[in-house]
Amino acid sequence: MSSLAGDSIDGSGGSGDSGGSGLDHPIFTESIRLIRGWLGDTGLEAHEQDVLERLVHSGGDLSLASELRFSPGACAAGIAALRAGAPILTDTAMAAAAVAPMARRTYANPVHTLLEWAPAVPPPTGTRTAAALAHALQAHPGALVLIGSAPTALDRLLDLVAAGQVAPPPLVIGMPVGFVGVEASKQRLATSGLTQIRLEGSRGGAGLVAAAVNALLRRGWLEDIQNG
């Protein structure tokens, strides 16, 4: 829970810019300085590096660097959609609560959890979040989709896009956590052709998907300030 309290719930964080134009806490700024030194040269472009550093801070784990993957242009596409006011859909209330403060401080993107559209009773197969996906994307076309818990929700998203029932989201952040169906769903995402940020293996969670999108919100906002 420390990742949410220290990184996402209070909206602090990001890399590079001291103070972050009011978005960063000094402790976070110092943490990022240390993390960058420990990581060394990652070969990532600047936006990807922002995401990585924030994930490491949120998860307290430098080894996340070896499992983080980006499709070409994923960060730029995500920032462009956020600048345009795209909604953010998450699969858990915890992730939504972690993203909402940064969204309010930057582009005021609406943040929703799939549970708002979930049936009261789980379906015979799948999960409530998976059942909610089609309704949520119909209500909010063009939303970024964050999956940090349920691989069934990620599988359902991939099925809906492949069947042409929903448009491809501008960005999918796929980091479901656990051991049942998780790695298979991530491999499906990897080969789907969707614009994506994903974490391979069994790790993931609400704090990490929130950290990833918060890094993009922060970076886009600071670039806008710097560009006038």
C-alpha positions in Angstrom: 0.0 0.0 0.0 3.0 2.3 0.4 3.2 2.7 -3.4 -0.3 4.3 -3.5 0.3 6.5 -0.5 3.7 7.7 -1.6 3.3 7.8 -5.4 -0.2 7.9 -6.8 -2.8 8.9 -4.2 -1.1 12.2 -3.4 -0.3 12.8 -7.1 3.4 13.4 -6.5 6.1 12.1 -8.7 7.7 11.9 -12.1 11.3 12.2 -13.1 13.8 14.9 -13.9 12.3 18.3 -13.2 12.9 19.5 -9.7 9.6 20.5 -8.1 7.6 19.4 -11.1 5.8 22.7 -11.2 4.0 21.8 -8.0 3.3 18.2 -9.0 6.1 16.6 -7.0 7.0 16.1 -3.4 10.7 16.7 -2.5 11.0 13.2 -1.2 9.8 11.9 -4.6 12.3 14.1 -6.4 15.1 12.7 -4.3 13.9 9.1 -4.8 13.9 9.5 -8.6 17.4 10.9 -8.5 18.5 7.8 -6.6 16.5 5.4 -8.8 18.0 6.9 -12.0 21.5 6.4 -10.7 20.8 2.8 -9.7 19.2 2.0 -13.1 22.0 3.4 -15.1 21.7 3.7 -18.9 18.5 1.9 -19.8 18.4 2.9 -23.5 14.8 4.1 -23.2 13.6 7.3 -24.7 12.6 10.1 -22.2 8.9 9.3 -21.8 9.6 5.6 -21.4 12.2 6.4 -18.8 9.7 8.5 -16.9 7.3 5.5 -16.8 10.0 3.1 -15.7 11.3 5.4 -12.9 7.8 5.9 -11.6 7.1 2.2 -11.6 10.3 1.4 -9.7 9.4 4.0 -7.2 5.8 2.7 -6.8 6.9 -0.9 -6.6 10.2 -0.4 -4.8 11.7 -2.9 -7.2 14.5 -2.1 -9.6 14.1 -5.4 -11.4 10.8 -4.2 -12.9 13.0 -2.7 -15.6 13.6 -6.1 -17.2 9.9 -6.8 -17.6 8.6 -3.4 -18.8 7.6 -3.3 -22.5 6.4 -0.5 -24.8 4.9 -0.7 -28.3 6.4 1.9 -30.6 5.1 5.3 -29.9 3.0 4.1 -26.9 3.9 7.0 -24.6 3.4 9.7 -27.2 0.0 8.2 -28.1 -1.1 8.1 -24.5 0.0 11.6 -23.8 -1.8 12.9 -26.9 -5.0 11.2 -25.9 -4.7 12.5 -22.3 -4.1 16.0 -23.6 -7.3 15.7 -25.7 -9.2 14.8 -22.5 -9.6 11.1 -23.0 -11.3 9.3 -20.2 -9.3 6.8 -18.2 -10.9 3.4 -17.4 -9.4 1.2 -14.7 -10.3 -2.3 -13.6 -10.2 -1.6 -9.8 -11.4 1.2 -7.5 -7.9 1.3 -6.0 -6.3 2.2 -9.4 -9.0 4.8 -10.1 -8.4 6.4 -6.7 -4.6 6.4 -7.4 -5.0 8.2 -10.8 -7.7 10.7 -10.0 -5.5 13.2 -8.1 -3.0 13.5 -10.9 -5.8 13.7 -13.5 -7.4 16.6 -11.5 -4.1 18.5 -11.3 -3.4 18.1 -15.0 -5.9 17.6 -17.8 -9.0 16.9 -15.7 -9.5 13.6 -17.5 -12.6 11.7 -16.2 -11.5 8.6 -14.3 -13.8 5.6 -14.1 -13.7 2.0 -12.8 -15.2 -0.8 -14.8 -17.1 -1.8 -11.7 -19.5 1.1 -12.5 -20.9 -1.1 -15.3 -20.4 -4.4 -13.7 -23.3 -6.8 -13.0 -24.3 -7.3 -9.4 -23.8 -11.0 -9.8 -20.7 -12.5 -11.4 -21.4 -14.3 -14.7 -21.1 -18.1 -14.9 -17.7 -17.6 -16.7 -15.3 -14.7 -16.4 -15.5 -11.8 -13.9 -17.6 -8.8 -13.2 -15.0 -6.5 -14.6 -14.7 -8.5 -17.8 -18.5 -8.4 -18.2 -18.4 -4.6 -17.8 -15.9 -3.8 -20.5 -18.1 -3.5 -23.5 -20.6 -1.3 -21.7 -17.8 0.9 -20.4 -16.1 1.4 -23.8 -19.4 2.1 -25.4 -20.0 4.8 -22.8 -16.5 6.2 -23.2 -15.1 5.5 -26.7 -11.5 6.6 -27.0 -10.7 5.9 -23.3 -7.3 4.7 -22.1 -7.7 1.2 -20.5 -5.7 0.3 -17.4 -5.8 -3.4 -16.4 -3.9 -4.1 -13.2 -5.8 -6.9 -11.6 -8.0 -9.1 -13.8 -6.5 -11.0 -16.7 -10.0 -11.9 -17.7 -10.7 -8.2 -18.3 -7.7 -7.9 -20.5 -8.7 -11.1 -22.4 -12.2 -9.6 -22.9 -10.8 -6.4 -24.2 -8.7 -8.3 -26.8 -11.7 -10.3 -27.8 -13.9 -7.2 -28.3 -11.3 -5.4 -30.4 -10.6 -8.5 -32.5 -14.3 -8.9 -33.2 -14.7 -5.3 -34.1 -17.2 -4.7 -31.4 -15.2 -1.8 -29.9 -12.5 0.5 -31.3 -8.9 -0.1 -30.3 -8.2 2.2 -27.3 -5.5 4.8 -27.8 -3.4 3.1 -25.1 -3.7 -0.1 -23.1 -1.7 -0.4 -19.9 -1.7 -4.1 -19.3 -0.3 -5.2 -15.9 -2.6 -7.8 -14.4 -1.1 -9.5 -11.4 -1.1 -13.1 -10.3 -0.6 -16.6 -11.5 -3.8 -17.8 -13.2 -4.1 -16.7 -16.8 -1.9 -13.6 -16.2 1.1 -14.4 -18.4 -1.1 -15.8 -21.2 -3.2 -12.6 -21.3 -0.1 -10.5 -21.4 1.2 -12.6 -24.3 -2.0 -12.1 -26.2 -1.7 -8.3 -25.6 1.9 -8.4 -26.9 0.8 -9.9 -30.2 -2.4 -8.0 -30.6 -1.0 -5.0 -32.4 -2.6 -2.6 -29.9 -0.7 0.4 -28.6 0.4 -0.7 -25.2 2.6 -0.6 -22.1 2.8 -3.9 -20.4 4.7 -5.6 -17.6 5.7 -9.2 -18.4 5.6 -12.1 -15.9 3.3 -12.4 -12.9 3.8 -8.9 -11.5 1.5 -6.0 -11.8 -1.3 -4.4 -9.8 -3.3 -1.3 -9.2 -0.3 0.8 -8.0 1.8 0.0 -11.1 -0.9 0.8 -13.7 -1.7 4.0 -11.9 2.0 4.9 -11.7 2.3 4.4 -15.5 -0.5 6.7 -16.5 0.4 9.2 -13.8 3.9 9.4 -15.4 2.3 10.2 -18.7 -0.1 12.8 -17.3 2.7 14.5 -15.5 5.1 14.5 -18.5 2.5 15.9 -20.9 1.5 18.6 -18.5 5.1 19.7 -17.9 5.9 19.8 -21.6 2.8 22.0 -22.1 4.0 24.4 -19.5 7.5 24.4 -20.9 6.2 25.0 -24.4 4.0 27.9 -23.3 
